[in-house]
Amino acid sequence: MARNGTARTARVERETSETKLVVELDLDGTGTSSISTGVGFYDHMLTALSKHSGIDLTVRADGDLHIDAHHTVEDVAIALGQAFAEALGDKKGITRYGDATIPMDEVLAQAAVDLSGRPYFVHAEPENMTPVIGPDYPTSLTRHVLESFAFHARVSLHVRVLHAGRDAHHIVEAQFKALARALRAAVALDPRVTDVPSTKGAL
């Protein structure tokens, strides 16, 4: 439910010599998404992020995939973070903190977020995972995606894989789903809070 009838939405366009993209989101959505980055596994992860966070998300990206997926994946994460920060607005009435521990078959992942306005990122996942998921998603990009989102959204984010197992697909997807559920809790409006949830009076 939007706060005082004010929509918590944002649209960010980003264009460089490497990518051209648009990200739109609605923090008070139902988890509806339309994602097209040209990187199939990344589309799958962003769709899961939207579904499990309840954040409506549209992403359209055209990048230099003839080189590799890095620029496209990174720039979408940057724009996603910027859109998230814009949609939060003054942060009045938000819950602020969220955490989730998500099992996915043999994998257990945890995410904790503070919508603090102070970007920070801590990450722990297994080393020596399968280098690539699908034809074009390097598993090394997951850390970069989460870090880029955290810094541009101006949030403190901790993501840890508590039990790894054997499947890189599951390891990455569990992290995105844990982030989604943590964000869902953090952006929720608390009816007991009418101002900014900080002793400083600002976030």
C-alpha positions as CSV (number, residue, x, y, z in Angstrom):
1,M,0.0,0.0,0.0
2,A,1.5,3.4,-1.0
3,R,2.1,5.8,1.8
4,N,-0.5,8.6,2.1
5,G,-1.6,7.9,-1.5
6,T,1.9,8.7,-2.7
7,A,3.2,6.1,-5.1
8,R,6.7,4.7,-4.3
9,T,7.8,4.3,-7.8
10,A,10.8,5.2,-9.9
11,R,12.1,5.1,-13.5
12,V,15.8,5.2,-14.3
13,E,17.3,5.4,-17.7
14,R,21.0,4.8,-18.2
15,E,23.0,5.0,-21.5
16,T,26.7,4.6,-22.0
17,S,28.9,3.5,-24.9
18,E,28.4,-0.1,-23.6
19,T,24.7,-0.3,-22.6
20,K,21.4,1.4,-23.0
21,L,18.7,0.5,-20.5
22,V,15.6,1.5,-18.5
23,V,14.5,0.2,-15.1
24,E,11.1,0.9,-13.6
25,L,9.9,-0.3,-10.2
26,D,7.0,-0.1,-7.8
27,L,7.8,-0.9,-4.1
28,D,4.1,-1.5,-3.4
29,G,3.5,-3.9,-6.2
30,T,2.6,-7.6,-6.4
31,G,5.8,-9.0,-7.7
32,T,4.9,-8.6,-11.4
33,S,7.9,-8.3,-13.7
34,S,8.9,-7.9,-17.3
35,I,12.7,-8.5,-17.7
36,S,14.8,-8.5,-20.8
37,T,18.6,-8.1,-20.5
38,G,19.8,-10.5,-23.1
39,V,21.4,-12.6,-20.3
40,G,18.9,-15.5,-19.7
41,F,20.1,-16.5,-16.2
42,Y,20.2,-12.8,-15.0
43,D,16.6,-12.4,-16.3
44,H,15.7,-15.4,-14.2
45,M,17.3,-14.0,-11.1
46,L,15.6,-10.5,-11.5
47,T,12.3,-12.2,-12.1
48,A,12.8,-14.1,-8.8
49,L,13.8,-10.9,-7.0
50,S,10.6,-9.2,-8.2
51,K,8.3,-12.1,-7.4
52,H,9.6,-12.8,-3.9
53,S,10.0,-9.1,-2.9
54,G,6.6,-8.1,-4.1
55,I,8.3,-5.3,-6.0
56,D,7.0,-4.7,-9.5
57,L,9.9,-4.5,-11.9
58,T,10.5,-3.7,-15.5
59,V,14.0,-4.0,-17.0
60,R,14.9,-3.4,-20.7
61,A,18.6,-3.5,-21.5
62,D,20.6,-3.5,-24.7
63,G,24.3,-4.1,-24.0
64,D,27.5,-5.2,-25.7
65,L,26.9,-8.9,-25.2
66,H,29.2,-9.6,-28.1
67,I,32.0,-8.8,-25.7
68,D,30.5,-10.4,-22.6
69,A,27.7,-10.0,-20.0
70,H,29.7,-7.9,-17.5
71,H,28.7,-4.4,-18.6
72,T,25.0,-5.3,-19.1
73,V,24.7,-7.1,-15.8
74,E,26.6,-4.3,-13.9
75,D,24.7,-1.4,-15.4
76,V,21.3,-3.0,-14.7
77,A,22.4,-3.5,-11.0
78,I,23.5,0.2,-10.8
79,A,20.2,1.4,-12.3
80,L,18.2,-0.9,-10.1
81,G,19.9,0.5,-7.0
82,Q,19.3,4.0,-8.1
83,A,15.6,3.3,-8.8
84,F,15.2,1.6,-5.4
85,A,16.7,4.7,-3.6
86,E,14.5,7.1,-5.6
87,A,11.3,5.1,-4.9
88,L,12.0,5.0,-1.1
89,G,11.7,8.8,-1.0
90,D,12.0,10.2,2.5
91,K,11.7,6.8,4.1
92,K,9.0,7.9,6.5
93,G,7.1,5.0,8.0
94,I,9.2,2.2,6.6
95,T,10.2,-0.9,8.7
96,R,13.9,-0.2,7.7
97,Y,15.4,-3.5,8.6
98,G,14.8,-6.9,6.9
99,D,16.4,-10.3,7.0
100,A,15.6,-13.7,5.5
101,T,17.1,-17.2,5.5
102,I,16.1,-19.1,2.4
103,P,16.6,-22.8,1.7
104,M,16.8,-24.0,-1.9
105,D,17.3,-27.7,-1.9
106,E,20.8,-28.3,-0.6
107,V,21.6,-24.6,-0.3
108,L,20.9,-22.2,2.6
109,A,21.4,-18.5,2.1
110,Q,20.9,-15.5,4.4
111,A,20.4,-11.8,3.6
112,A,20.1,-8.9,6.0
113,V,19.5,-5.3,5.0
114,D,19.3,-1.9,6.6
115,L,17.9,0.9,4.5
116,S,20.3,3.2,6.3
117,G,21.4,5.6,3.6
118,R,24.9,4.4,4.3
119,P,26.1,1.9,1.6
120,Y,28.0,-1.1,2.9
121,F,28.3,-4.7,1.6
122,V,29.5,-7.9,3.1
123,H,29.4,-11.1,1.1
124,A,30.3,-14.8,1.6
125,E,29.7,-17.5,-0.9
126,P,31.7,-20.6,-1.9
127,E,34.8,-20.4,-3.8
128,N,35.5,-22.6,-6.9
129,M,31.9,-22.7,-8.1
130,T,31.1,-23.6,-11.7
131,P,32.6,-20.6,-13.6
132,V,29.5,-20.0,-15.8
133,I,25.8,-20.7,-15.4
134,G,24.1,-21.1,-18.8
135,P,25.9,-19.8,-21.8
136,D,26.8,-16.3,-20.5
137,Y,26.5,-15.7,-16.7
138,P,29.8,-15.9,-14.9
139,T,29.2,-16.8,-11.3
140,S,31.7,-14.2,-10.2
141,L,29.2,-11.5,-11.2
142,T,26.8,-12.3,-8.3
143,R,29.0,-10.5,-5.8
144,H,29.3,-7.6,-8.2
145,V,25.6,-7.3,-8.8
146,L,24.8,-7.3,-5.1
147,E,27.5,-4.8,-4.3
148,S,26.5,-2.5,-7.1
149,F,22.9,-2.6,-6.0
150,A,23.8,-2.0,-2.3
151,F,26.0,1.0,-3.0
152,H,23.6,2.7,-5.5
153,A,20.6,2.0,-3.3
154,R,22.5,3.3,-0.3
155,V,21.8,0.4,1.9
156,S,23.8,-1.8,4.2
157,L,23.6,-5.4,2.9
158,H,25.0,-8.6,4.2
159,V,24.5,-11.8,2.1
160,R,26.0,-15.2,3.2
161,V,25.7,-18.7,1.9
162,L,25.4,-20.8,5.0
163,H,25.4,-24.2,3.3
164,A,26.6,-24.5,-0.2
165,G,25.9,-27.9,-1.7
166,R,26.8,-28.7,-5.3
167,D,24.7,-26.7,-7.7
168,A,25.9,-23.1,-8.6
169,H,22.4,-22.3,-10.0
170,H,20.9,-23.0,-6.5
171,I,23.7,-21.1,-4.7
172,V,23.1,-17.9,-6.7
173,E,19.3,-18.2,-6.8
174,A,19.1,-18.7,-3.1
175,Q,21.0,-15.4,-2.6
176,F,18.7,-13.5,-4.8
177,K,15.6,-14.9,-3.1
178,A,17.0,-14.2,0.3
179,L,17.7,-10.6,-0.8
180,A,14.1,-10.4,-2.1
181,R,12.5,-11.5,1.1
182,A,14.8,-9.2,3.2
183,L,13.8,-6.2,1.0
184,R,10.2,-7.1,1.2
185,A,10.3,-6.8,5.0
186,A,12.5,-3.7,5.0
187,V,10.4,-1.6,2.6
188,A,7.1,-2.5,4.3
189,L,5.2,0.4,5.9
190,D,4.9,0.0,9.7
191,P,1.5,1.5,10.9
192,R,3.2,2.4,14.2
193,V,5.8,4.5,12.5
194,T,4.9,7.9,11.2
195,D,8.3,9.5,10.8
196,V,11.7,8.3,9.8
197,P,12.8,5.2,11.8
198,S,16.0,6.7,13.1
199,T,17.1,8.5,16.2
200,K,19.0,10.9,13.9
201,G,15.7,11.9,12.3
202,A,17.0,11.1,8.8
203,L,18.1,8.2,6.8
